[in-house]
């Protein structure tokens, strides 16, 4: 990759922003797999307090 191509790639790097726990976070797009609006959580019996529950994603359950 030439230096010019490398500069272009760095300049076009994208981010997605999310708010979680009242804080704003920026995540690199190449690290993001899915973007969705959660529709509800299923509680997990005996889960520690930091686990809010499970999200029902189209392909797999995910801890939240």
PyMOL Python script that loads the backbone (N, CA, C, O; Angstrom):
from pymol import cmd

cmd.read_pdbstr("""\
ATOM      1  N   UNK A   1       0.853  -1.174   0.000  1.00  0.00           N
ATOM      2  CA  UNK A   1       0.000   0.000   0.000  1.00  0.00           C
ATOM      3  C   UNK A   1       0.898   1.236   0.000  1.00  0.00           C
ATOM      4  O   UNK A   1       1.842   1.334   0.784  1.00  0.00           O
ATOM      5  N   UNK A   2       0.593   2.165  -0.881  1.00  0.00           N
ATOM      6  CA  UNK A   2       1.398   3.381  -0.958  1.00  0.00           C
ATOM      7  C   UNK A   2       1.072   4.301   0.214  1.00  0.00           C
ATOM      8  O   UNK A   2       0.051   4.137   0.881  1.00  0.00           O
ATOM      9  N   UNK A   3       1.945   5.262   0.454  1.00  0.00           N
ATOM     10  CA  UNK A   3       1.723   6.227   1.534  1.00  0.00           C
ATOM     11  C   UNK A   3       0.438   7.015   1.291  1.00  0.00           C
ATOM     12  O   UNK A   3      -0.293   7.327   2.231  1.00  0.00           O
ATOM     13  N   UNK A   4       0.168   7.334   0.021  1.00  0.00           N
ATOM     14  CA  UNK A   4      -1.051   8.083  -0.308  1.00  0.00           C
ATOM     15  C   UNK A   4      -2.303   7.255  -0.003  1.00  0.00           C
ATOM     16  O   UNK A   4      -3.275   7.773   0.546  1.00  0.00           O
ATOM     17  N   UNK A   5      -2.276   5.972  -0.360  1.00  0.00           N
ATOM     18  CA  UNK A   5      -3.413   5.095  -0.066  1.00  0.00           C
ATOM     19  C   UNK A   5      -3.603   4.944   1.442  1.00  0.00           C
ATOM     20  O   UNK A   5      -4.732   4.925   1.934  1.00  0.00           O
ATOM     21  N   UNK A   6      -2.503   4.838   2.164  1.00  0.00           N
ATOM     22  CA  UNK A   6      -2.565   4.704   3.613  1.00  0.00           C
ATOM     23  C   UNK A   6      -3.178   5.958   4.244  1.00  0.00           C
ATOM     24  O   UNK A   6      -4.003   5.853   5.151  1.00  0.00           O
ATOM     25  N   UNK A   7      -2.782   7.133   3.773  1.00  0.00           N
ATOM     26  CA  UNK A   7      -3.355   8.382   4.282  1.00  0.00           C
ATOM     27  C   UNK A   7      -4.846   8.445   4.004  1.00  0.00           C
ATOM     28  O   UNK A   7      -5.622   8.865   4.863  1.00  0.00           O
ATOM     29  N   UNK A   8      -5.258   8.027   2.796  1.00  0.00           N
ATOM     30  CA  UNK A   8      -6.676   8.044   2.448  1.00  0.00           C
ATOM     31  C   UNK A   8      -7.454   7.101   3.358  1.00  0.00           C
ATOM     32  O   UNK A   8      -8.528   7.450   3.848  1.00  0.00           O
ATOM     33  N   UNK A   9      -6.911   5.909   3.583  1.00  0.00           N
ATOM     34  CA  UNK A   9      -7.586   4.939   4.438  1.00  0.00           C
ATOM     35  C   UNK A   9      -7.749   5.483   5.851  1.00  0.00           C
ATOM     36  O   UNK A   9      -8.810   5.319   6.455  1.00  0.00           O
ATOM     37  N   UNK A  10      -6.728   6.120   6.382  1.00  0.00           N
ATOM     38  CA  UNK A  10      -6.816   6.691   7.723  1.00  0.00           C
ATOM     39  C   UNK A  10      -7.815   7.839   7.765  1.00  0.00           C
ATOM     40  O   UNK A  10      -8.532   7.996   8.754  1.00  0.00           O
ATOM     41  N   UNK A  11      -7.873   8.635   6.716  1.00  0.00           N
ATOM     42  CA  UNK A  11      -8.764   9.795   6.687  1.00  0.00           C
ATOM     43  C   UNK A  11     -10.226   9.381   6.581  1.00  0.00           C
ATOM     44  O   UNK A  11     -11.108  10.131   6.999  1.00  0.00           O
ATOM     45  N   UNK A  12     -10.497   8.204   6.029  1.00  0.00           N
ATOM     46  CA  UNK A  12     -11.883   7.779   5.841  1.00  0.00           C
ATOM     47  C   UNK A  12     -12.335   6.784   6.905  1.00  0.00           C
ATOM     48  O   UNK A  12     -13.410   6.197   6.784  1.00  0.00           O
ATOM     49  N   UNK A  13     -11.538   6.588   7.931  1.00  0.00           N
ATOM     50  CA  UNK A  13     -11.920   5.695   9.012  1.00  0.00           C
ATOM     51  C   UNK A  13     -13.176   6.240   9.675  1.00  0.00           C
ATOM     52  O   UNK A  13     -13.239   7.427   9.996  1.00  0.00           O
ATOM     53  N   UNK A  14     -14.178   5.389   9.885  1.00  0.00           N
ATOM     54  CA  UNK A  14     -15.431   5.855  10.447  1.00  0.00           C
ATOM     55  C   UNK A  14     -15.657   5.366  11.860  1.00  0.00           C
ATOM     56  O   UNK A  14     -15.040   4.406  12.322  1.00  0.00           O
ATOM     57  N   UNK A  15     -16.550   6.049  12.521  1.00  0.00           N
ATOM     58  CA  UNK A  15     -16.913   5.706  13.890  1.00  0.00           C
ATOM     59  C   UNK A  15     -18.423   5.727  14.025  1.00  0.00           C
ATOM     60  O   UNK A  15     -19.113   6.438  13.294  1.00  0.00           O
ATOM     61  N   UNK A  16     -18.926   4.951  14.951  1.00  0.00           N
ATOM     62  CA  UNK A  16     -20.326   5.018  15.346  1.00  0.00           C
ATOM     63  C   UNK A  16     -20.320   5.447  16.812  1.00  0.00           C
ATOM     64  O   UNK A  16     -19.483   4.998  17.595  1.00  0.00           O
ATOM     65  N   UNK A  17     -21.255   6.314  17.174  1.00  0.00           N
ATOM     66  CA  UNK A  17     -21.306   6.769  18.562  1.00  0.00           C
ATOM     67  C   UNK A  17     -22.528   6.180  19.248  1.00  0.00           C
ATOM     68  O   UNK A  17     -23.589   6.027  18.643  1.00  0.00           O
ATOM     69  N   UNK A  18     -22.359   5.858  20.509  1.00  0.00           N
ATOM     70  CA  UNK A  18     -23.445   5.317  21.322  1.00  0.00           C
ATOM     71  C   UNK A  18     -23.398   5.967  22.694  1.00  0.00           C
ATOM     72  O   UNK A  18     -22.344   6.405  23.155  1.00  0.00           O
ATOM     73  N   UNK A  19     -24.544   6.023  23.331  1.00  0.00           N
ATOM     74  CA  UNK A  19     -24.617   6.495  24.706  1.00  0.00           C
ATOM     75  C   UNK A  19     -24.984   5.296  25.566  1.00  0.00           C
ATOM     76  O   UNK A  19     -25.990   4.630  25.324  1.00  0.00           O
ATOM     77  N   UNK A  20     -24.169   5.029  26.561  1.00  0.00           N
ATOM     78  CA  UNK A  20     -24.419   3.927  27.492  1.00  0.00           C
ATOM     79  C   UNK A  20     -24.112   4.419  28.899  1.00  0.00           C
ATOM     80  O   UNK A  20     -23.040   4.967  29.157  1.00  0.00           O
ATOM     81  N   UNK A  21     -25.045   4.223  29.787  1.00  0.00           N
ATOM     82  CA  UNK A  21     -24.840   4.674  31.157  1.00  0.00           C
ATOM     83  C   UNK A  21     -24.628   6.170  31.264  1.00  0.00           C
ATOM     84  O   UNK A  21     -23.939   6.642  32.168  1.00  0.00           O
ATOM     85  N   UNK A  22     -25.227   6.928  30.330  1.00  0.00           N
ATOM     86  CA  UNK A  22     -25.092   8.378  30.352  1.00  0.00           C
ATOM     87  C   UNK A  22     -23.782   8.892  29.786  1.00  0.00           C
ATOM     88  O   UNK A  22     -23.534  10.097  29.819  1.00  0.00           O
ATOM     89  N   UNK A  23     -22.935   8.009  29.265  1.00  0.00           N
ATOM     90  CA  UNK A  23     -21.660   8.427  28.683  1.00  0.00           C
ATOM     91  C   UNK A  23     -21.666   8.180  27.180  1.00  0.00           C
ATOM     92  O   UNK A  23     -22.262   7.216  26.700  1.00  0.00           O
ATOM     93  N   UNK A  24     -20.996   9.060  26.447  1.00  0.00           N
ATOM     94  CA  UNK A  24     -20.878   8.945  24.999  1.00  0.00           C
ATOM     95  C   UNK A  24     -19.610   8.175  24.652  1.00  0.00           C
ATOM     96  O   UNK A  24     -18.528   8.479  25.156  1.00  0.00           O
ATOM     97  N   UNK A  25     -19.753   7.177  23.789  1.00  0.00           N
ATOM     98  CA  UNK A  25     -18.621   6.362  23.351  1.00  0.00           C
ATOM     99  C   UNK A  25     -18.543   6.390  21.834  1.00  0.00           C
ATOM    100  O   UNK A  25     -19.572   6.445  21.161  1.00  0.00           O
ATOM    101  N   UNK A  26     -17.341   6.353  21.294  1.00  0.00           N
ATOM    102  CA  UNK A  26     -17.117   6.227  19.861  1.00  0.00           C
ATOM    103  C   UNK A  26     -16.454   4.893  19.580  1.00  0.00           C
ATOM    104  O   UNK A  26     -15.432   4.563  20.182  1.00  0.00           O
ATOM    105  N   UNK A  27     -17.034   4.122  18.663  1.00  0.00           N
ATOM    106  CA  UNK A  27     -16.504   2.803  18.318  1.00  0.00           C
ATOM    107  C   UNK A  27     -16.104   2.792  16.850  1.00  0.00           C
ATOM    108  O   UNK A  27     -16.854   3.262  15.994  1.00  0.00           O
ATOM    109  N   UNK A  28     -14.923   2.257  16.560  1.00  0.00           N
ATOM    110  CA  UNK A  28     -14.484   2.160  15.165  1.00  0.00           C
ATOM    111  C   UNK A  28     -15.416   1.230  14.403  1.00  0.00           C
ATOM    112  O   UNK A  28     -15.776   0.162  14.896  1.00  0.00           O
ATOM    113  N   UNK A  29     -15.804   1.637  13.203  1.00  0.00           N
ATOM    114  CA  UNK A  29     -16.740   0.846  12.403  1.00  0.00           C
ATOM    115  C   UNK A  29     -16.226  -0.554  12.105  1.00  0.00           C
ATOM    116  O   UNK A  29     -17.014  -1.495  12.008  1.00  0.00           O
ATOM    117  N   UNK A  30     -14.922  -0.701  11.959  1.00  0.00           N
ATOM    118  CA  UNK A  30     -14.402  -2.036  11.656  1.00  0.00           C
ATOM    119  C   UNK A  30     -14.498  -2.978  12.854  1.00  0.00           C
ATOM    120  O   UNK A  30     -14.224  -4.170  12.722  1.00  0.00           O
ATOM    121  N   UNK A  31     -14.882  -2.460  14.016  1.00  0.00           N
ATOM    122  CA  UNK A  31     -15.046  -3.288  15.214  1.00  0.00           C
ATOM    123  C   UNK A  31     -16.517  -3.533  15.552  1.00  0.00           C
ATOM    124  O   UNK A  31     -16.818  -4.232  16.520  1.00  0.00           O
ATOM    125  N   UNK A  32     -17.440  -2.963  14.763  1.00  0.00           N
ATOM    126  CA  UNK A  32     -18.876  -3.074  15.034  1.00  0.00           C
ATOM    127  C   UNK A  32     -19.470  -4.167  14.155  1.00  0.00           C
ATOM    128  O   UNK A  32     -19.286  -4.158  12.938  1.00  0.00           O
ATOM    129  N   UNK A  33     -20.179  -5.104  14.769  1.00  0.00           N
ATOM    130  CA  UNK A  33     -20.791  -6.193  14.012  1.00  0.00           C
ATOM    131  C   UNK A  33     -22.263  -5.910  13.725  1.00  0.00           C
ATOM    132  O   UNK A  33     -22.717  -6.120  12.600  1.00  0.00           O
ATOM    133  N   UNK A  34     -23.011  -5.442  14.706  1.00  0.00           N
ATOM    134  CA  UNK A  34     -24.439  -5.187  14.559  1.00  0.00           C
ATOM    135  C   UNK A  34     -24.794  -3.856  15.205  1.00  0.00           C
ATOM    136  O   UNK A  34     -24.154  -3.430  16.167  1.00  0.00           O
ATOM    137  N   UNK A  35     -25.814  -3.206  14.670  1.00  0.00           N
ATOM    138  CA  UNK A  35     -26.397  -2.018  15.288  1.00  0.00           C
ATOM    139  C   UNK A  35     -27.894  -2.284  15.379  1.00  0.00           C
ATOM    140  O   UNK A  35     -28.531  -2.614  14.379  1.00  0.00           O
ATOM    141  N   UNK A  36     -28.452  -2.142  16.566  1.00  0.00           N
ATOM    142  CA  UNK A  36     -29.863  -2.448  16.760  1.00  0.00           C
ATOM    143  C   UNK A  36     -30.399  -1.654  17.938  1.00  0.00           C
ATOM    144  O   UNK A  36     -29.636  -1.109  18.736  1.00  0.00           O
ATOM    145  N   UNK A  37     -31.715  -1.598  18.036  1.00  0.00           N
ATOM    146  CA  UNK A  37     -32.385  -0.991  19.182  1.00  0.00           C
ATOM    147  C   UNK A  37     -32.929  -2.145  20.021  1.00  0.00           C
ATOM    148  O   UNK A  37     -33.755  -2.919  19.538  1.00  0.00           O
ATOM    149  N   UNK A  38     -32.481  -2.271  21.266  1.00  0.00           N
ATOM    150  CA  UNK A  38     -32.959  -3.387  22.091  1.00  0.00           C
ATOM    151  C   UNK A  38     -34.457  -3.284  22.352  1.00  0.00           C
ATOM    152  O   UNK A  38     -34.979  -2.197  22.600  1.00  0.00           O
ATOM    153  N   UNK A  39     -35.135  -4.410  22.294  1.00  0.00           N
ATOM    154  CA  UNK A  39     -36.586  -4.435  22.490  1.00  0.00           C
ATOM    155  C   UNK A  39     -36.985  -4.987  23.847  1.00  0.00           C
ATOM    156  O   UNK A  39     -38.172  -5.041  24.167  1.00  0.00           O
ATOM    157  N   UNK A  40     -36.044  -5.384  24.623  1.00  0.00           N
ATOM    158  CA  UNK A  40     -36.359  -5.920  25.940  1.00  0.00           C
ATOM    159  C   UNK A  40     -35.306  -6.924  26.364  1.00  0.00           C
ATOM    160  O   UNK A  40     -34.558  -7.455  25.543  1.00  0.00           O
ATOM    161  N   UNK A  41     -35.266  -7.167  27.636  1.00  0.00           N
ATOM    162  CA  UNK A  41     -34.293  -8.095  28.194  1.00  0.00           C
ATOM    163  C   UNK A  41     -35.011  -9.262  28.851  1.00  0.00           C
ATOM    164  O   UNK A  41     -36.075  -9.099  29.448  1.00  0.00           O
ATOM    165  N   UNK A  42     -34.420 -10.431  28.734  1.00  0.00           N
ATOM    166  CA  UNK A  42     -34.891 -11.596  29.479  1.00  0.00           C
ATOM    167  C   UNK A  42     -33.999 -11.729  30.699  1.00  0.00           C
ATOM    168  O   UNK A  42     -32.774 -11.755  30.581  1.00  0.00           O
ATOM    169  N   UNK A  43     -34.607 -11.812  31.858  1.00  0.00           N
ATOM    170  CA  UNK A  43     -33.814 -11.937  33.074  1.00  0.00           C
ATOM    171  C   UNK A  43     -33.156 -13.310  33.133  1.00  0.00           C
ATOM    172  O   UNK A  43     -33.690 -14.300  32.634  1.00  0.00           O
ATOM    173  N   UNK A  44     -31.984 -13.339  33.755  1.00  0.00           N
ATOM    174  CA  UNK A  44     -31.226 -14.578  33.909  1.00  0.00           C
ATOM    175  C   UNK A  44     -31.208 -14.922  35.394  1.00  0.00           C
ATOM    176  O   UNK A  44     -30.653 -14.173  36.198  1.00  0.00           O
ATOM    177  N   UNK A  45     -31.809 -16.050  35.762  1.00  0.00           N
ATOM    178  CA  UNK A  45     -31.814 -16.429  37.176  1.00  0.00           C
ATOM    179  C   UNK A  45     -30.392 -16.580  37.725  1.00  0.00           C
ATOM    180  O   UNK A  45     -29.520 -17.142  37.063  1.00  0.00           O
ATOM    181  N   UNK A  46     -30.175 -16.086  38.911  1.00  0.00           N
ATOM    182  CA  UNK A  46     -28.905 -16.183  39.638  1.00  0.00           C
ATOM    183  C   UNK A  46     -27.751 -15.427  38.972  1.00  0.00           C
ATOM    184  O   UNK A  46     -26.593 -15.645  39.325  1.00  0.00           O
ATOM    185  N   UNK A  47     -28.046 -14.553  38.025  1.00  0.00           N
ATOM    186  CA  UNK A  47     -26.988 -13.760  37.383  1.00  0.00           C
ATOM    187  C   UNK A  47     -26.505 -12.688  38.353  1.00  0.00           C
ATOM    188  O   UNK A  47     -27.282 -12.207  39.179  1.00  0.00           O
ATOM    189  N   UNK A  48     -25.224 -12.305  38.262  1.00  0.00           N
ATOM    190  CA  UNK A  48     -24.731 -11.228  39.120  1.00  0.00           C
ATOM    191  C   UNK A  48     -25.409  -9.906  38.761  1.00  0.00           C
ATOM    192  O   UNK A  48     -25.945  -9.771  37.661  1.00  0.00           O
ATOM    193  N   UNK A  49     -25.396  -8.937  39.664  1.00  0.00           N
ATOM    194  CA  UNK A  49     -26.113  -7.674  39.440  1.00  0.00           C
ATOM    195  C   UNK A  49     -25.657  -6.907  38.201  1.00  0.00           C
ATOM    196  O   UNK A  49     -26.447  -6.159  37.625  1.00  0.00           O
ATOM    197  N   UNK A  50     -24.409  -7.072  37.780  1.00  0.00           N
ATOM    198  CA  UNK A  50     -23.937  -6.331  36.604  1.00  0.00           C
ATOM    199  C   UNK A  50     -24.472  -6.896  35.287  1.00  0.00           C
ATOM    200  O   UNK A  50     -24.295  -6.278  34.237  1.00  0.00           O
ATOM    201  N   UNK A  51     -25.121  -8.055  35.325  1.00  0.00           N
ATOM    202  CA  UNK A  51     -25.755  -8.619  34.126  1.00  0.00           C
ATOM    203  C   UNK A  51     -27.229  -8.232  34.160  1.00  0.00           C
ATOM    204  O   UNK A  51     -27.993  -8.723  34.990  1.00  0.00           O
ATOM    205  N   UNK A  52     -27.617  -7.348  33.250  1.00  0.00           N
ATOM    206  CA  UNK A  52     -29.005  -6.881  33.212  1.00  0.00           C
ATOM    207  C   UNK A  52     -29.940  -7.952  32.668  1.00  0.00           C
ATOM    208  O   UNK A  52     -31.107  -8.014  33.055  1.00  0.00           O
ATOM    209  N   UNK A  53     -29.432  -8.794  31.773  1.00  0.00           N
ATOM    210  CA  UNK A  53     -30.253  -9.849  31.192  1.00  0.00           C
ATOM    211  C   UNK A  53     -29.706 -10.273  29.846  1.00  0.00           C
ATOM    212  O   UNK A  53     -28.547 -10.007  29.526  1.00  0.00           O
ATOM    213  N   UNK A  54     -30.544 -10.938  29.051  1.00  0.00           N
ATOM    214  CA  UNK A  54     -30.168 -11.378  27.711  1.00  0.00           C
ATOM    215  C   UNK A  54     -30.990 -10.627  26.679  1.00  0.00           C
ATOM    216  O   UNK A  54     -32.195 -10.431  26.840  1.00  0.00           O
ATOM    217  N   UNK A  55     -30.316 -10.214  25.619  1.00  0.00           N
ATOM    218  CA  UNK A  55     -30.994  -9.614  24.470  1.00  0.00           C
ATOM    219  C   UNK A  55     -31.281 -10.715  23.473  1.00  0.00           C
ATOM    220  O   UNK A  55     -30.453 -11.603  23.275  1.00  0.00           O
ATOM    221  N   UNK A  56     -32.430 -10.670  22.847  1.00  0.00           N
ATOM    222  CA  UNK A  56     -32.765 -11.657  21.839  1.00  0.00           C
ATOM    223  C   UNK A  56     -32.399 -11.093  20.467  1.00  0.00           C
ATOM    224  O   UNK A  56     -33.192 -10.384  19.847  1.00  0.00           O
ATOM    225  N   UNK A  57     -31.197 -11.412  20.003  1.00  0.00           N
ATOM    226  CA  UNK A  57     -30.736 -10.971  18.689  1.00  0.00           C
ATOM    227  C   UNK A  57     -31.180 -11.982  17.640  1.00  0.00           C
ATOM    228  O   UNK A  57     -31.474 -13.128  17.977  1.00  0.00           O
ATOM    229  N   UNK A  58     -31.233 -11.578  16.382  1.00  0.00           N
ATOM    230  CA  UNK A  58     -31.731 -12.490  15.341  1.00  0.00           C
ATOM    231  C   UNK A  58     -31.004 -13.830  15.265  1.00  0.00           C
ATOM    232  O   UNK A  58     -31.636 -14.849  14.989  1.00  0.00           O
ATOM    233  N   UNK A  59     -29.709 -13.852  15.500  1.00  0.00           N
ATOM    234  CA  UNK A  59     -28.964 -15.096  15.331  1.00  0.00           C
ATOM    235  C   UNK A  59     -28.498 -15.729  16.633  1.00  0.00           C
ATOM    236  O   UNK A  59     -28.089 -16.890  16.642  1.00  0.00           O
ATOM    237  N   UNK A  60     -28.553 -14.989  17.724  1.00  0.00           N
ATOM    238  CA  UNK A  60     -28.000 -15.531  18.962  1.00  0.00           C
ATOM    239  C   UNK A  60     -28.403 -14.669  20.153  1.00  0.00           C
ATOM    240  O   UNK A  60     -28.580 -13.461  20.001  1.00  0.00           O
ATOM    241  N   UNK A  61     -28.552 -15.266  21.338  1.00  0.00           N
ATOM    242  CA  UNK A  61     -28.759 -14.452  22.540  1.00  0.00           C
ATOM    243  C   UNK A  61     -27.443 -13.794  22.940  1.00  0.00           C
ATOM    244  O   UNK A  61     -26.371 -14.359  22.726  1.00  0.00           O
ATOM    245  N   UNK A  62     -27.524 -12.616  23.513  1.00  0.00           N
ATOM    246  CA  UNK A  62     -26.319 -11.891  23.908  1.00  0.00           C
ATOM    247  C   UNK A  62     -26.497 -11.316  25.302  1.00  0.00           C
ATOM    248  O   UNK A  62     -27.544 -10.741  25.602  1.00  0.00           O
ATOM    249  N   UNK A  63     -25.489 -11.460  26.162  1.00  0.00           N
ATOM    250  CA  UNK A  63     -25.599 -10.862  27.496  1.00  0.00           C
ATOM    251  C   UNK A  63     -25.610  -9.344  27.407  1.00  0.00           C
ATOM    252  O   UNK A  63     -24.978  -8.755  26.531  1.00  0.00           O
ATOM    253  N   UNK A  64     -26.335  -8.724  28.323  1.00  0.00           N
ATOM    254  CA  UNK A  64     -26.410  -7.258  28.339  1.00  0.00           C
ATOM    255  C   UNK A  64     -26.114  -6.747  29.730  1.00  0.00           C
ATOM    256  O   UNK A  64     -26.126  -5.538  29.959  1.00  0.00           O
TER     257      UNK A  64
END
""", "prot")
cmd.dss("prot")
cmd.show_as("cartoon", "prot")
cmd.util.cbc("prot")
cmd.orient("prot")
